[in-house]
Amino acid sequence: MDGLQEKDLLVLYNLGKTIRLQKDEVLFREGEADETCYLVLKGALAVEKSGAAKGESGFKYLENDWIGETRFFPAAKKISTVTAAEPSTVLAFDKVAFSNFDPRLQVFALKCMNDLSLSRMEGLFHCCRQAVRIADYYRSYIHDSIQESAKHYEKSDMLYAIIKSVPKLPVYTTRLVGMLLSETASAKEVTDLAKEDPSLVSEILKTINSSYYNLKRKVSDLQYAIMYLGFFQVYQIVISDGMRKVMPNTPEFMGIHHHSVIISHLAFEICQLSDKRSASITSTIALLHDIGKSVIMLIKAKNPKLAFFVEMLDTPTMGAMLLREWNIPEVVCETVRYQHSPSYQPPSGLPAEHMRNITYLYLAHVCHDYFQGEANASVRHPFINEYVRLVNVSGNTIEGFIEKYLIPNLKLKMHTFPQHVQSFLSKKIEFNIPR
């Protein structure tokens, strides 16, 4: 053994306890409180971490390696499980035995442990750099593939013919969306435009006179109703009413619409925590974010033989194309187009002018998954903490954000939400749903 004299070897053999291990036999387990260190005399021992697949770490202790640097940490607990990868022999030195080493031998053993640790750290840094390069490559590959595909969509006469075949939103709906998004609309302007469609007026008055608001007097003044409800609620009514006029009244469409309404409420509350002025814009985007799915649904209904190929179309791109055809403002179209980007790239990879709207829509979906009981958000959403930090609240985990900020705000407004939204949120929020 390099660096040791024959007398040192005799000391080690006399002070140490010989342990012989068969293949797959465990030397020690992760979490065990143990101040023993070891010297590998023969064979190889594999290092494993809890939660990782067998052999995933790829690191092994080999002949003449010292094991036990963690014995010098305050907690003195093993940070991994070490198992014999083949028949092996080690010398074990407990705390008393190690203290009986002469100072020179102690320094030698510690230097060997330190050198091995540095070597492992260098290897880990190399693996991390390689992993980052690979991740960057795949992020770019996915992004470029989607963008290239979108260019083909925009050049496709067939797709444009399909888009043009979808009934247009009522004119008042498009104008109202543009007006409300301008942030300068007055209640009177919205009222005058809403009056152009009696069914919309009826829907607004029906909403304000519902049991959710429990007003003492029945409201018949449209302008008062719009001021009382607020633009966010009017958005919900206008978009929902317009969509019902152009989309089929089927369970599939209603499922998409109900999901969009839930996302709209979540996105509105998330945006309120960061930028109240943009909350109405965000809620409108959320209401329209899955319009591409409705387009696909319509195409399949008209061309059932093409269903297999239609399913391959990118719904955000189709949605953005339809919204442009409807003359919906660009901020809505672009946010819908890039809505899936946060799942594979950090905020810095998004279009800067639409980054926050995309972030609010994305976080609303992650919160939706939370209310559905899905766990491991950090695994399914690798950049989630970076997006949470953009909301400008303390803490940087999605679970902490939901429980500390979102749920308390939602709970205060539960009685104003549509019943299907109440039912969905009640999975995590205690609330007595009216029957």
N, C-alpha and C positions, 0 to 999 in steps of 0.2 A: 504494500500500500504506500503510494508516493507520499513523502513527507514525514513518514513515521519510522522510528528506529525499532529494532527487534524488542527492546525492553518495553517500548510503548505498546507493542502488540500483546506482550505478555500481560501488561496491566489491564488492557481492554478485555482480554479473555478471562482474567481472574475476577474482574469487577462486574462484567456483563453476564446476563442470563441468555443462554442460547435458546432460540425459538425456531423450530422447523415447521414450515407451512407446506401443505399440499396445495395444488392448483385450486383456485377459487376460495381458499380459506382466508378468513378476515384477520388482519393484524390488529386493527382498531377501527372504530366507527365514528363517523361525524357526530360531534356534539358531546362525546365522552370527555369527562373531566379527568385529565391524565397529564402528569408531568414527566412521563417517560420519553426518552429519545432512543433512537435505534441506529444501528449500523448494518447495512446490507452486506453480508458476506458472500452470498451466492444467490443467483436467480434474478427475478424481476417482479416488482410489485406495482399494480395499477392503482391510480388515483381516481376516485369517483366522488361526484357531488350529488346531494339529494335533488331529485327532480330531473336529473339528466339521464339519458340513456346509457346503458352499460358500455364503458369504453369511450364515451363521448369526449372526455377531456383529452384523451390521447397522450397523457403524461404518465411516465413510469419512473420509479426509482430503480436504479441498476446497481450492480456490484460496486462496492466502496462508497455509495451515497449515504449521507447522514440524513435521518428523518427526525424532525422534532423541533423546528424553530418556534412553533407555537407554544412550546412549554415555557417560553420566556415572556409570553404575553400575560397581562393581568388576569384575564379570564381563564387562561390555560385550558382551553377546550379545543379538541380536534376540529379542524375546519373541513375535513374530508374523510372519506372512508378509504382505507388502503387494503387491498386484497392481493393475494399472490396470483400473478399472471401465469406462473409456472412453479414447480417445486422450488422453494426458496429457504434460505437460512439467514437469520438476523441475530444480532446481539442487542439485547435490551438493557438500558441503563436508567434506573430510577433516580429520583432526586438525590438520594444519599450516595449512590454509586458515582454519579456525575460530580458531586462535591468532593469526592476522593481523588479525582484526576488532579495531577499536578498542574499548575497554572499554564505551562506551555502546552500541555495536552488539551486543556479546556479551550485555549485560544485556537488551537488547530481545529478542534471539532466545530467550534462556533464559526470559524472562517469557512469551513467546508459547507456548513448549512447556509451561510450568507451567500457564498458564491453560487450555490445551487439555486437559491431564491432569486438572485439577480438574473441568472440564466433563464429561469422560468418566466420572470417578468419581461425580459427582452423577447422571449418567444410569444408571450401574450400580446405585447405591443405590436409585434409583427402580424399576429393573427387579426388583431383589431384593425390595423391599417388595411390589411387585405380585405377584411369584411366590409370596411367602409368603401373601398374601391369597387367591390362587387355590388354593394347596395347602390352606390351612385350610378354604376353602369345600368343596372336594371331599372332604376327610377327614370333615367334618361331614355332607356329603351321603351318603357311603357308610355312615357309622356310623348315621345316622338311618334310612336305607333298610333296613339290616339289622335294626335294632331294631323298626321298624314291621312288617317282614315277620314277625319272631318273634312279635309280638303276634297276628298273624293265625293263625300256626301253633297258638298256645296256645288259640285260640278255635275251631279247626277240629275238629268232631266226627269227620270222616272220618279226619284224621290221628291223632287219639287212638284211634280204632278200630283203625287200622293198628298203632300202638304197642302196644296191648293184645294184638294178635294174635301179637306176637313172644314166643316162649317165655321164661319168667322164668329168671334165673340160679338155680342150686340155692340153697336157703336158707342152707346153711352158707357158701357163697361170699360172699353179701351180708353175713352176720354177721361173717365173717372180715375182710372189707374194712373194715367199720366198726370192728372191734376193733383192727386193725393201724393204722388211721388215727388212733386215739385216742392213740397214743404211750404208752399205759400198759399195753398187753397184755403178759402174761408168756408164757414158752414153754409153761408148763403149760396155760394157758387156750387157747392156740392148738392145743396137742396134743389137748386134750379135744374141741374143736370139730372138728378135722380127722378124728378117729376116727369121726365120724358118717357118713363116706363112705369105704368100703373102697377105691374106685378112687383117691381122693385120697391116702390113706395109701400105696397101692402106688406112686403117681407120685413122692411125696416120697422114699421109700426107694430107688426105682429111680434117682433123680437122685443121691443121696448115694453110692450104690454104683457109679456110673458111672466110666468111665476118666478123666473130667475131674478127679476128686478123688483117684483113685489111692490109696485108703486101704488100709492093710495088712490090716485086718480088716473083714469084712462087717458093716454096721450094721443092726440090726433094731429098735433102740429108737427109736420115733418122736420122743419128746421130745428125745433126744440129737441126732437128725438135724436137727430144727428149730433147735436151738441152734447146731449146727455150720454149717448152711447160712446162717443169719441170716434176718431177716425179709424182706430184699429178695428173696432167692431164693425164699422161701416165697410172697411176693406173686406172683412170676412163675408159679409152679406153680399156685397157687389160681386166679388169673384165667384162665390158659391152659386149665386143666382145665374151669373153669366155662363158658368161651366155647365150647369144643369140644362141650359138652353141648347148647348151644342154637342153635349156628350150623351150617349145612350143611358137610359135609366135601367142599368143592369147591376147585379151584385158585384161584378168585377170592378166596374167604374166606381160604385159607391165605396168599395173597399179602398181604392186608391184615394178617393176624395176624403174619406174619414182619416186615413193616415196623414194626408197633407194638412188637414185641419189641426191634428195633434201636433205635428211638426211646427206648424205656424205659431201655435200658442207657446210652445217651448222656445222657439227661436226669438219670439217677441220678448219673453222674460229674460232670456240670456242677454239679448241686446240692451235691454233696459239697465242691466248692471254695468254696462260699459259705455254705451252711447245712446241715450234716450231719444235723440233726434232721429236716429236711423231705425228705430224699432218698427215703425209702420212699414218702411221699405222692406225690412227683413221679413216681416210677417207676410207681406204680399209675395215676395220671392218664394217663401216656403209653401204658400198655397198653390203656386204654379210649378214647383220644382219637379213634380212627377208627371207633368203634362205629356212628356215623351212616352210614358207607359200607356197613357190613354190613346195616343196616336197608334202605337203598336197594336193595341187591342182593337181599334177600329179597322186597321189594315187586315188583321187576321180574320175579323168578322166578314169582311168583304171578299177576302181571298184565302179561304181555309186551306187550299192546297199548298199555299206558300208559307204556311205557319212556321215550318222548320227554319226557313231562311229568314223570315221576318224576325224571329226570336234573336237572330244574330245582330240585328241593328242596335246601335248604341243609343239608348233612350235619352241621355242628356243632350246629345247632339241633335237628335230628332226634335226634342222639346225646344231647344234654342231656335232651330229653324222655324218651327211653327210660331213661336212667340214673335219672331221678327216679321213673319208674314202677317201677324195680327197687329203689327206696329206697336208692340209693347216696348217700353224704354230699354235701351241697351244694357243698363245695369242689371236688369232682371235676366235678360237673355244670356249674358256672359256668366253670371253667377250660376245659372242653371247648367250651362255648358261645362263649367269646371267643378261642379259640385262633388265629384268623386276624387278629385286630385289629392285632397288631404289624406286619403287612405294610403297613398304610396309616396308622398313627399312632404317636406316640412313647409311652414308658411313662406319661407324665402323662395320657394319654387312656384308660388302662385302669382297670377297677374297682380301687380301692386295695387292698381286702382280698384280691384274687386276683392282684395284679400280678406277684408273684415267681413263682408257679406258672405263670402264662401265659408269663412270660419264659423260664423253664427249658425249657418245652415248645417254645417258638419257637426258642430257640438250638439245641436238639437237632435241629430240622428243618434249620436252616441248616448245622449241622455234618454232617448226613446228606448234604446237597447237596455239601458240600466233599469228602466221601469218595467221592461219585459222580463227582467230577471237574468239577463245575460251577464256573465262575469268575465274576468280577465281582459278588461278594456286595454290595459297596457300592452298585452300581447297582440290583440286583434287590431289595435291602433297604435303603431309604433311611435308616432309623433304627437300623441294626444296631449302630453304635458306642455309641449311648446304652444299648442293651440289654446289650452286653458290659460296660459300666462297672458295671452293677448286680450283676455277679458278684463285684465287689470284688477283682479281680486287676490287677496292673500291666499297662500296655499297653491299647490300646482298639480294636484291629482284630480281626476275627473270625479271620483267618488266623494272627495272632500268638498269639491265645488258644488256638487248636487245637494249633498246633505246640509251644508252650511248656508248656502245662498239660494239655490233654486227652489228646493222643497218649501222652505218658509214662505217665499213669495207666492208660489203656486197655491199653497194652502189658504192664503188670505183671499184668493180670487176663485176658489173652487166652485162656489155657488153660481158664478157668472158663466162658467164654461158649458158648452153643449153636453148633453148627457153621456154621449159616447166618449167624450174627452174625460169627464169625471170618472167614468167607469174604468178607463185605462189608467189614469193617474192613481186611483184608489188602490192599485196593487202595491204602492209604496207609501201612500199618504192616507192616513185615517180620515175618513169622511163618510157621512151618512148620505148616500145617494137617494134623492127624492124618488118616490115610486109613483 
